[in-house]
Amino acid sequence: MVKQADRVVAALKFLNSIPLFSDLDEKSANLLARACKFQSAAKGEILFFQADESKFAYIVRSGEISIVLSSPDGRDMVINKMRPGDIFGELGILTAQPRSTSAMARADSEILVIPAEAFLGIVEAEPSLARRILKITAERLQRSGEREGALAFLDAQARLARLLLELEKEEKAKGYITISQDELAHRTGLIRQTVAKALGKWRRAGWLITGRGRILLLNHGALAELEKNLLI
């Protein structure tokens, strides 16, 4: 069993490694570290559901967390992915509103859990931290607006092409995209059959290569042209 002192030291070391929290006042950093705890989340585990009370903020230490939006008719769409060092769940605390999305572990993960009271206390005590959090929130809202625009104005193939090009930029070092057809469907608001049909068509045209959860893009120009295919 991890001792209290060791837990605090580990939390403090982790917080100091994250740019968002790295320049906290020593007293503030220690107070925050004492209030936090590390938590493991197995692949597929739900951290919170849409409409839940906003009780905690979270920082990813390892693994990956999917942020999921559910529609009234029961469909789910992954709208964001949180990776190591990313904070999520903070918006509901700042607005005192229920969760607007759900959060699910996409892989076995470890997260730092921050109680709402401790999070608000540190934001009030550290104006520079508040500004950085507002910047992160504004950037996410901008990206969400762009995704909503894609869903509203792009047809199915254009949505899928846009997402593939975005994902390749994120995973450039790998040279390929690691994602399943199910997740592509969730992230574009399409059904899996539509995704499979489009990928099969593009594979036969020589635009990409697919295999076991991986996609290698070959014809970026053709996919970029599809992205301009607006619904009339």
C-alpha positions in Angstrom: 0.0 0.0 0.0 1.3 3.4 -1.0 2.1 5.7 2.0 0.5 9.1 2.2 3.8 10.9 2.0 4.9 8.9 -1.1 1.6 9.6 -2.8 2.0 13.3 -2.2 5.6 13.3 -3.5 4.5 11.3 -6.6 1.6 13.7 -7.3 3.8 16.8 -6.8 6.5 15.4 -9.2 3.8 14.7 -11.8 2.2 18.1 -11.5 5.6 19.8 -11.8 6.2 17.9 -15.0 3.1 19.4 -16.7 3.5 22.9 -18.2 0.0 23.9 -17.0 1.0 23.4 -13.3 4.8 23.7 -13.4 5.1 27.2 -12.1 2.6 27.0 -9.2 3.6 28.6 -6.0 5.2 26.0 -3.7 2.5 26.3 -1.1 -0.2 25.9 -3.8 1.5 23.0 -5.4 1.8 21.1 -2.1 -1.9 21.8 -1.2 -3.0 20.5 -4.6 -0.8 17.4 -4.4 -2.2 16.5 -1.0 -5.8 16.7 -2.3 -5.1 14.6 -5.4 -5.0 10.8 -5.9 -3.9 8.6 -8.7 -6.5 6.2 -10.1 -6.2 3.4 -12.6 -8.8 3.0 -15.4 -9.0 -0.2 -17.4 -9.7 -0.1 -21.1 -13.4 0.6 -21.7 -14.0 1.9 -18.2 -16.3 4.9 -17.8 -14.9 7.7 -15.6 -18.1 9.8 -15.8 -21.3 9.9 -17.8 -22.9 12.8 -19.6 -25.2 14.7 -17.2 -23.3 13.5 -14.1 -22.4 16.0 -11.4 -19.0 17.6 -12.0 -17.1 16.5 -8.9 -13.6 16.1 -10.2 -11.0 17.3 -12.7 -8.6 14.8 -14.2 -5.1 14.7 -15.7 -3.9 11.8 -17.8 -0.7 10.3 -16.5 -0.6 7.3 -18.9 -2.9 5.8 -21.5 -5.6 7.6 -23.4 -9.1 8.8 -22.5 -11.9 9.3 -25.1 -14.4 12.2 -24.6 -17.7 11.0 -25.8 -20.9 13.0 -26.8 -24.2 11.1 -26.7 -27.2 12.1 -28.8 -30.8 11.9 -27.7 -31.4 8.9 -30.0 -28.6 6.9 -28.3 -25.7 7.4 -30.7 -22.2 8.1 -29.4 -19.4 10.1 -31.0 -15.8 10.5 -29.8 -15.2 14.3 -30.0 -11.7 14.4 -28.4 -8.9 12.3 -27.0 -6.9 13.1 -23.9 -3.3 11.9 -23.8 -0.6 12.1 -21.0 -0.4 15.6 -19.6 -3.9 16.6 -20.8 -6.5 17.9 -18.3 -10.2 17.2 -18.7 -13.4 17.5 -16.7 -12.5 21.0 -15.6 -15.1 22.9 -17.5 -18.1 21.4 -15.5 -16.3 22.5 -12.3 -15.7 26.0 -13.6 -19.3 26.4 -14.8 -20.9 24.5 -11.9 -22.8 22.5 -14.6 -23.4 18.8 -15.1 -21.1 16.9 -17.4 -21.7 17.8 -21.1 -19.9 14.6 -22.3 -18.8 11.2 -21.0 -15.2 10.1 -20.5 -14.0 6.5 -21.2 -10.6 4.9 -21.1 -9.5 4.1 -24.6 -6.6 2.0 -23.2 -5.5 0.9 -19.8 -4.8 4.3 -18.2 -3.7 6.1 -15.0 -5.1 9.5 -14.1 -4.6 12.1 -11.4 -8.0 12.9 -9.8 -8.5 16.5 -8.5 -11.5 17.1 -6.3 -13.6 20.1 -7.4 -13.0 22.1 -4.2 -9.3 21.7 -4.4 -9.3 22.6 -8.1 -11.4 25.8 -7.6 -9.2 26.8 -4.7 -6.0 26.5 -6.7 -7.5 28.4 -9.6 -8.6 31.3 -7.3 -5.2 31.4 -5.7 -3.2 31.3 -8.9 -4.4 33.9 -11.5 -1.8 32.8 -14.1 -3.1 29.2 -13.9 -6.7 30.5 -14.4 -5.6 32.3 -17.6 -3.8 29.1 -18.9 -6.9 27.0 -18.2 -9.1 29.5 -20.0 -6.8 29.4 -23.0 -7.0 25.6 -23.1 -10.8 25.7 -22.8 -11.0 28.3 -25.6 -8.9 26.3 -27.9 -11.0 23.2 -27.3 -14.2 25.1 -27.9 -12.8 26.4 -31.2 -11.9 22.8 -32.3 -15.4 21.7 -31.2 -16.9 24.4 -33.4 -14.9 23.2 -36.4 -16.0 19.6 -35.8 -19.6 20.7 -35.5 -19.3 22.6 -38.7 -17.9 19.5 -40.4 -20.9 17.5 -39.2 -23.3 20.1 -40.3 -21.9 20.9 -43.8 -19.7 18.0 -45.0 -21.0 14.8 -46.5 -20.0 11.4 -45.2 -16.9 10.9 -47.3 -15.7 14.5 -46.7 -16.1 14.0 -42.9 -14.1 10.8 -43.0 -11.4 12.3 -45.3 -11.1 15.3 -43.0 -10.7 13.1 -39.9 -8.1 10.8 -41.5 -5.9 13.8 -42.5 -6.2 15.3 -39.0 -5.3 12.0 -37.4 -2.2 11.6 -39.7 -0.9 14.9 -38.5 -1.3 13.8 -34.9 0.5 10.5 -35.5 3.0 11.7 -38.1 6.0 10.1 -36.3 4.4 6.6 -36.8 3.8 7.0 -40.5 0.4 5.5 -40.2 -2.9 6.0 -38.3 -3.9 3.6 -35.6 -7.7 3.5 -35.3 -10.5 1.0 -35.8 -13.4 1.4 -38.2 -15.8 1.5 -35.1 -13.9 4.5 -33.7 -13.8 6.2 -37.1 -17.6 5.8 -37.2 -17.9 7.2 -33.6 -15.7 10.2 -34.4 -17.5 11.2 -37.6 -21.1 10.4 -36.6 -21.4 7.8 -39.3 -22.4 4.1 -39.2 -19.7 1.5 -39.5 -20.9 0.2 -42.8 -20.5 3.7 -44.4 -17.0 3.9 -43.1 -16.1 0.5 -44.4 -17.6 1.2 -47.8 -15.6 4.5 -48.1 -12.3 2.9 -47.0 -12.8 0.0 -49.4 -13.5 2.4 -52.3 -10.4 4.5 -51.5 -8.3 1.4 -51.0 -9.2 0.1 -54.5 -8.4 3.5 -55.9 -5.0 3.4 -54.4 -5.5 6.3 -52.0 -4.7 4.3 -48.8 -3.7 1.0 -47.4 -5.7 -0.6 -44.5 -5.0 -3.5 -42.2 -5.8 -4.6 -38.6 -6.6 -1.2 -37.1 -4.0 0.7 -39.1 -4.4 3.0 -42.1 -1.6 4.4 -44.3 -2.5 7.4 -46.4 -1.0 7.4 -50.0 -3.0 10.1 -51.9 -3.3 13.1 -49.6 -4.4 15.4 -52.5 -7.4 13.3 -53.3 -8.6 13.1 -49.7 -8.1 16.9 -49.3 -10.2 17.5 -52.4 -13.0 15.3 -50.9 -12.9 17.5 -47.7 -14.1 20.4 -49.9 -17.2 18.4 -50.9 -19.8 20.5 -49.2 -23.5 19.5 -49.0 -25.6 21.7 -51.2 
